[in-house]
Amino acid sequence: MSESTRRQFIKRAATVSAATLAASPLSRLAGAAPLVTAPGPAPAIVSRRPSAALNILILGGTGFTGPEQVEYAIARGHRVTLFNRGHTRPGLFKGKVAEELIGDLNSDTSALNGKTFDVVIDNPTTLPLWVKNVATYLKGHVGHYIFISTTSVYPDESVIGIDEHSPTAPMPAGLDPYRADVRNDQQKDASTNPDHYGAFKARAELEVQTQYPDHWTVIRPCLIVGPLDRTDRFTWWPARIDKGGEVLAPDKPDDPCQFIDSRDLAEWTVRVAEQKTLGTYNALGPDKPLTIAEMLYGVRAVTTAGAQFTWVPWEFLQQQRVRPWRDMTVWQPPYGATAGYQRRSGAKAAAAGLTFRPVAVTAKDTLDWHKTRPAKEQEDALNGVINGIGIAREKEVLTAWHAQKGA
């Protein structure tokens, strides 16, 4: 990215209104007017309230994207019921949702017995067994089942332009997705092995189609980012850039970058329910191709710390054992085995109404939320405990890079 292009991008990002940037992720929709307007610069994207209220069951609902779904659905006049274990933010929506059902997708879903819903939004499911357990009580009692899957179902990350017709991962030999004790052993394997995670999700998609034929939707998001995300996969960048100084940036400024704001995903999911949009969709953002430089400068535009980026080639990062995605979050090498990882097609979802807020809005809201976290979580984020290279390791790599250049 040239210096003039960089200045133009920062200027565009800085035009986002202060009122939009300051919006709280969970209070933003309170008292919504008859027209709900997505944040962002003019022209605004407007979605009218639905003509009829829906009776919606949200599986999960208190974690990351779930709270945004709940807020948006209630603001649009729908009746919302939650089903979860009651472990994450219990009572978050007390008095706001119609009912809160307690159970476990892996074992006891009996709280769903005798219930009927227009729509089910399934957020947390990884295993086909969980879909089957829900269907024990809801099969034949649901008008539309929406399953939140993942682009990890695509096993070949080298292919550029993967769309909804591309092959998905088969179940590995020896893994039975329907074992009752799968959470204790296979789920650990699924969560730590990307191939297995994608395979379980792909099989769960098929289970949804089996249990709810002719009235299902599968949504496959890429990396989900924004406020409430404690994985620090995106949060590392706003947290680190806000500290200023020299920041290690991966490879080349023009490398591709894809992610979706949790609120864009959540709100579109509710609109999919309202319109009964069926089929399979890749939920990828933003709406136009984004580079890693545009993302990083978009983050920097909402801070005053004056961070400066040093772009270090992938070859050198490999020598330093810097890991893509884990250390250099949001980024994968756009070569070889991961050439298509950040170049999948989201055209179908965009045509079906998926909209995207500016990077600056996502960055500012994420940074504001990050600053409300407990001090230990903020410290861990900067130290790269979960994701992100961490300030100490970053300094080591930058020192080595400058030494090599000097030599």
Secondary structure, DSSP 4 states (H G I P E B T S, - for coil): --HHHHHHHHHHHHTS-HHHHT--TTTTTTT--SEEE-SSSSSPPEEEPPSS--EEEEES-SSSSHHHHHHHHHHTT-EEEEEE-S-SSTTTTTTTSSEEEE--TTS--GGGTT--EEEEEE-S--SHHHHHHHHHHHTTSEEEEEEE--GGG---TT-TT--TTS--PPPPTT--TT-TTTTTTHHHHHHH-HHHHHHHHHHHHHHHHHHSTTSEEEEEE-SEESTT-TT-TTTHHHHHHTT-SEEEEES-TT-EE--EEHHHHHHHHHHHHHHT--EEEEE---SS-EEHHHHHHHHHTT--S--EEEEE-HHHHHHTTPPBTTTBTT---SSGGGTTTT----HHHHHTT-----HHHHHHHHHHHHTTS-HHHHHHHHTTSSSS--HHHHHHHHHHHHHHHH-
